[in-house]
Amino acid sequence: MKEKIIKNKGEKYSVMLYKIVQEFDDNLPKDLTFEETIEIGIEAWNLANNKEFLEKNGLYEKELKNYKYSETINKMVSFKLEHFSNFNNIIVDYSTENDSLQVKTQTPQNHIDSFLKNIMLTNPNQTKK
């Protein structure tokens, strides 16, 4: 089944992600590459989308500790929720081709469906023919 691509007609996720990364760039080590800072921003973005669920289950602080720059990521999460709370797509990939940041997102439901499909496709109990 071919992946359905829908062009975003609203605010661009790449612009919002870049704003978050730019806002907290000074809080991250100077030796990180642009791509590394983008990846940290994506981690924060996706964590922000799950923050309410994680907090309800007492797991947010525990999850936050799994990240290398947890203090900065926590600030990014707050910034994302304050400025972009209506945008809850999961960022699944990005590209910096031609000096242009582009991101690929999925709705939370599509992300779960894709995740489950991948699990079913990689079932270790399946026998190869």
C-alpha positions in Angstrom: 0.0 0.0 0.0 1.5 3.3 -1.1 1.8 6.0 1.5 -0.7 8.8 1.0 0.9 12.3 1.0 -1.2 15.3 2.0 0.2 18.7 1.4 0.0 20.9 4.5 -2.1 24.0 3.7 -1.8 25.7 7.1 1.2 26.8 9.1 4.3 24.7 8.1 5.6 22.3 10.7 9.1 23.0 9.5 8.7 26.7 10.4 7.3 25.9 13.8 10.0 23.3 14.5 12.7 25.8 13.4 11.2 28.4 15.7 11.5 26.1 18.7 15.0 25.1 17.8 16.0 28.7 17.3 14.5 29.8 20.6 16.6 27.3 22.6 19.7 27.0 20.4 21.8 28.9 23.1 20.8 26.3 25.7 22.4 23.5 23.7 26.1 22.7 23.2 27.7 24.8 20.4 29.4 21.8 18.9 26.1 20.2 17.8 25.3 20.2 14.1 22.2 21.8 12.8 20.8 18.3 12.1 21.4 17.3 15.7 19.6 20.4 17.1 16.7 19.6 14.7 16.5 16.1 16.0 16.4 17.4 19.6 13.6 19.7 18.5 11.7 16.8 17.0 12.1 14.8 20.2 10.7 17.8 22.2 7.8 18.3 19.6 6.7 14.6 19.8 7.1 14.5 23.6 4.9 17.6 23.9 2.2 15.9 21.9 2.2 13.1 24.6 2.8 15.2 27.7 -0.8 15.3 28.8 -1.1 11.5 28.6 2.3 10.9 30.3 1.5 13.3 33.1 -1.9 11.7 33.7 -0.1 8.4 34.2 2.8 9.8 36.2 5.3 9.1 33.5 6.4 12.5 32.1 9.3 13.0 34.4 10.5 9.5 34.0 10.2 9.8 30.2 12.0 13.1 30.2 15.0 11.5 32.0 15.6 9.3 28.9 16.7 12.4 26.8 20.3 13.6 26.8 19.4 17.3 27.0 16.3 16.8 29.2 16.3 20.3 30.8 16.3 22.0 27.4 13.8 19.5 26.0 11.5 20.3 28.8 11.7 24.0 28.0 11.1 23.2 24.3 8.0 21.1 25.3 6.6 24.0 27.2 7.3 26.4 24.4 5.7 24.1 21.8 2.6 23.7 24.0 2.3 27.4 24.6 2.7 28.5 21.0 1.7 25.5 18.8 -0.7 23.5 20.9 -3.2 23.1 18.1 -0.6 21.3 15.9 -0.4 17.7 17.2 0.9 15.7 14.2 3.9 13.5 15.0 7.1 14.5 13.2 8.4 11.3 11.7 11.2 12.4 9.4 13.0 15.5 8.2 15.3 16.7 5.4 17.7 19.6 5.1 18.1 19.2 1.3 19.0 22.3 -0.6 19.4 24.3 2.7 15.7 24.0 3.2 14.2 22.3 6.3 11.3 20.0 5.4 9.4 17.7 7.8 7.2 14.7 7.3 4.4 14.4 9.8 1.6 11.9 10.5 -1.6 12.4 12.4 -1.5 10.6 15.7 -3.9 7.9 14.4 -1.9 7.4 11.2 1.3 7.1 13.3 -0.3 4.4 15.5 -1.6 2.6 12.4 1.8 2.7 10.7 3.5 1.5 13.9 1.1 -1.4 14.3 1.5 -2.3 10.6 5.3 -2.4 10.9 5.0 -4.7 14.0 2.7 -7.0 12.0 5.1 -7.0 9.0 8.1 -7.8 11.2 6.4 -10.6 13.2 9.3 -12.8 14.3 7.0 -15.9 14.4 6.3 -15.7 10.7 8.1 -18.4 8.8 10.0 -17.4 5.6 9.2 -19.3 2.5 
